Amino acid sequence: MLYFIYMINLIFTFVSVFLAVKVVGVYYSGWVALIIFSVILTIINSTIKPIVNFLTWPINFLTLGFFRLILNVLFLELASYLTPGFFFASIWQTMIFVLILHVIEWILFRFEINKY
């Protein structure tokens, strides 16, 4: 059952990344780069991100959630660094990508598939 949830997460992340790439205009070399980026982003979001969010909750509390945006930008930059053929032109493009990606993922993950 856990494998099914990770596969749904990966599919939703891929759809979110694809839509956000089209809106923002991020450079990618092809479908393989999008798939690799989605896999790396899913791994980062399910392993590293919860630990870092737990360790930085006081800073996040003091900045009223702005620090979480910075962390998401850093995680996306890490994923783009690890993905061949996928990169952001500037840090501002990454911030816009994070915001659009967050809205799209909020819409897709609204039905809480993780409750099973």
C-alpha positions in Angstrom: 0.0 0.0 0.0 2.9 2.4 0.8 4.3 1.7 -2.7 1.0 2.8 -4.2 1.0 6.1 -2.3 4.6 6.8 -3.4 3.6 6.1 -7.0 0.6 8.5 -6.8 2.9 11.1 -5.2 5.3 10.7 -8.1 2.6 11.0 -10.7 1.1 14.1 -9.0 4.5 15.6 -8.7 5.3 15.0 -12.4 2.0 16.6 -13.4 2.7 19.6 -11.1 6.2 20.0 -12.5 5.0 19.7 -16.1 2.4 22.4 -15.6 4.7 24.7 -13.6 7.4 24.4 -16.3 5.0 25.4 -19.0 3.8 28.4 -17.0 7.2 29.7 -15.8 9.2 28.7 -18.9 12.0 26.7 -17.2 14.5 25.1 -19.5 14.5 21.4 -19.7 16.0 19.1 -22.4 13.1 16.6 -22.7 10.7 14.3 -21.1 13.5 12.3 -19.4 14.7 15.4 -17.6 11.2 16.1 -16.3 10.8 12.5 -15.1 14.2 12.5 -13.4 13.5 15.9 -11.8 10.1 14.6 -10.6 11.7 11.5 -9.1 14.4 13.4 -7.3 11.9 16.0 -6.1 9.7 13.2 -4.7 12.6 11.7 -2.9 13.6 15.0 -1.4 10.1 15.8 -0.4 9.6 12.5 1.3 12.9 12.1 3.0 14.9 15.3 3.5 12.2 17.9 3.7 10.3 16.6 6.8 13.6 16.4 8.8 14.7 19.9 7.8 11.2 21.3 8.4 11.2 19.8 11.9 14.7 21.1 12.7 13.9 24.6 11.4 10.4 25.1 12.9 11.6 27.9 15.3 13.0 30.0 12.4 9.9 29.2 10.4 7.7 30.4 13.3 9.6 33.6 13.7 9.5 34.5 10.0 5.8 33.5 9.7 6.5 30.8 7.1 8.8 32.8 4.8 11.7 30.6 5.7 9.8 27.6 4.3 9.7 29.4 0.9 13.5 29.7 1.1 13.8 26.0 2.0 11.6 25.0 -1.0 13.8 27.2 -3.3 16.9 25.4 -2.0 15.3 22.0 -2.4 14.3 22.8 -6.0 17.8 24.1 -6.8 19.3 20.9 -5.3 17.0 18.8 -7.5 17.8 20.8 -10.6 21.5 20.5 -9.8 21.1 16.7 -9.7 19.1 16.6 -12.9 20.9 16.7 -16.2 19.2 19.0 -18.7 17.0 20.9 -16.2 18.0 24.3 -14.8 16.5 27.6 -13.6 17.7 30.8 -15.2 17.6 32.8 -11.9 16.7 32.6 -8.3 13.5 34.6 -9.0 12.4 32.1 -11.6 12.9 29.4 -9.0 10.7 31.4 -6.5 8.0 31.8 -9.0 8.3 28.1 -9.8 7.9 27.3 -6.1 4.8 29.3 -5.7 3.1 28.0 -8.9 4.2 24.4 -8.0 2.7 24.8 -4.5 -0.6 26.0 -5.9 -0.8 23.2 -8.4 0.2 20.5 -5.8 -2.4 22.0 -3.4 -5.1 21.4 -5.9 -3.9 17.9 -6.8 -3.2 16.7 -3.3 -6.4 18.2 -1.9 -8.0 14.8 -1.6 -5.4 13.5 0.9 -4.3 10.2 -0.5 -1.9 9.7 2.4 -4.7 8.9 4.9 -4.9 5.2 4.0 
